[in-house]
């Protein structure tokens, strides 16, 4: 509770564009999320800043840099080193994807299995890092069509109001259906479900699966003092 109270008053100098809003109920023993109350505001990307000794200038580490992991989690990189980067390849010159890199770390490095909640934070942070790479790839593919879209916008602007009414002006970037959770992806899933029901008929059974964190298969993998929440590599599938 004391640590949460220290976050309630960020100065305008440190956070000029953000308002930190924390609602705490004494009957609840955890915080679900910290949200930005400025609706519609553009969120800055995750970043790491560092400053050398005897220097007043801060340097920026982008999320896809090979130094992002060592600087974000120095406890796991006591001797330095490099993390994943877009140019990381195998000896056979095959690209190493982020998914493969993080999977090998989560399953093979024993120090992660005893890191507790830090392991959960790392998993969420690296998932967001993979999304950063996917979105950058989407933007790179769509840059080729920006000129065509600009011409379309100019064409619509020069048309009479009666002809261009009801036509939305295209945006610079959009989320395609290959991005999970995007409006186009949800629309494709909805159409597929309706078409499946139309061709095969209404479903007969709706089957769901659940799990029990006290299963012996889970508990025997836990270290002393751990709970199932400390081992996402076991319970998150």
N, C-alpha and C positions, 0 to 999 in steps of 0.2 A: 504493500500500500504506500509506503514511504517513497519508493522508487517511482510509482505512478504520479504522486503529487509533485515530484520535481519536474515533471514534463508539462505542467499545466500553464506555464507562463513563459513561452518563448519570446524573446525580444524582437522588435521590428527590424533591428539591424541584422540579426541572424536569419530570420525567416520573414522577409518583407512581403512575400506573396502567399503565405500560408497561415491558416488559423487552426490551431490544434484544439480540438474539442474532445474532452474525455467525460463520459458519463459513467460514474462508478456507483454500483449498488453493493452495500456491505454484505448482502446475502449471497452474492456471486463471487466465486473465488478465482475468476479468470477474466481476462479482457479479450473480446472477440476480435476487434479491429480498431484501428485509428483512421478516421476518414477525414478527407479534406472537405470542409463545409462550403467552399467556393464552388457552387454548381457550375458546370460547364467550363471551368478553368482548365487550361492546358497543363498537364502534369509533366514535370521535367523527368528525364530518364534517370535511372539509378546510376550512381557514379561514385568514384572513390577519389578523394582529394588528399594530397600529401604536400608537405613543405620540408625542404631541406634545412639543416641547421644553418644559422646565420643568414637566412634568406626570408624575406617577407612575401615572396611570390609563391602562390599555390599552384601546383600542377594537377592536371586532370587525367584520370585513367578511365578510358571508355569501357563499357561493360564487356565488350568482346576482345579486350586486350588479354595477352597471355599473363600479365601481371595482376589481373583482377582478382583471381583466386588467392594467390599468395598474400596480397595486401588485405583482402577481406577476411581471411582466416589464417592469421600468422601462427596460431597455435598448431595448425596442421602442417605448416611449412617453416619449422624452426631454423632450417639452413637455407631458406630461400628456394629458388627454383622457378619453374614456369607452370602455368596451368594450360587449359585448353585455349587454342587460338584458331582462327579460320584457316591458317596455313599449316596446321598440324597434319602430318601424313605418316603412314606406315613406311617401313623400309622398302616395301614394294610400290611406293608412291601412290597409295590409295588414301583418300581423304578419311580422316577420323572424325566421325560425327560427335556432336555433343552428347547425344543419347548414349552412344557406346562408351564414351569417356567417363561419364558419370556413373553408368552402370558398373563398370569395372571398379571404380573407386568404392561405391557403396557395398559391393559384394566381396571385395578382396582386401580392403584395408581395415585391419582390426581396430585401429584407434577410432574409427568412426562409430563403431558399435558401442563404444563406452562414452561417447560424447553427449548423450542425453538429448536435451532439447536443442542443442546446437546442431545436431544432425538434422532435425526437422527444419530449422532455419536454413541450413545449407541446401536441403532438397528443394524448398520453395524458391530460394534465390536462384538456383541453377535452372529450375523450370522456367522462371521468368527470363532468364538469360537465353534459353532456347527460343522463347517467344520473340525476344528482341531480334535474334538472327532471322527468324522466319519473316517478321514484318519488314526488316530491311531488304530481304530477298523479294518480297512482294512489291515494295516500292521501286526496286531496281527494274523489275519486269514491267511496271506500269509507266516508267519514265519515257519509254519509247512512244507511248500513245498520248503524251501530254500535248504535243503540237496539234494532233488531230482534234483533241478535245478543246483546245483553245480556239481552233477554227470553228468548231461547232458552237461554242459560246458566242463568238463574234457573229456567226450566222443568225443565231436566235435573237441576239440583241438588235440586229438590223431588220428583223421581220416586223411586220405590223403587230400591234398588241393582240388583235383578234386571232391571228394565226398562231402566235406563240403562247397563248393563254393555256395554262394547265400543264406546260412542259417544264419540268424541273431542270435547272442548270446543273450539269454534271460537276462533280467535285474532282479535286486533283488526284486523290487516292481513295480507294475503296477496299473493303475486305472481301476477297473472293470466297466461293463456297468451300474451298480447301482449308480455310481457317476455321477450326472448330469453335462453335459458339457464336459465329458471326450471323447476321440476319440471313444471308444467302445460304449458309450451311443449314440453319434451322428450317428454312423454307424447303430446301432439297430433301431433308429428312421427313418433313411433313408430307410432301408430295409422294415420296417413296412409300410411306406408310399407307396413304390413302389408295395408291395404285395397287399395293399388295392386297389390301382388303377387297378392292374391287375385283381383282382377278381370282383370288383364292377364297374369298368370303371372310366373314367376321372371325376373329380368333376364338378358339375354344378355351384355352388356358392362358393365364397370366402368371408366370413363374418368377419369383424373386428369391434371392439368396441372401443370407445374413451370416454373421460369424460371432463367435464368442471369444472375447479376449482371454478367457481363462482356460481355453483348450490346452491340454498338455503339450501339444506340438508347438504352441507359442511359448508357454511358460518355461519349457526346458531350454530355450534359446536365450532367455533373459539372464543378464548378469545380476549380481547381488545389488539390491536396492532399485532395480529398474522395474518399470511397468511397460505395458504394451505400447504406450505413447512414446517411449524412448527408442523404439525400434521400427521406424517406418519401412525398413527394408524387409521386414517380416509381415507386417499387418497390412501394408498398403500394396495392393495388387490390382 
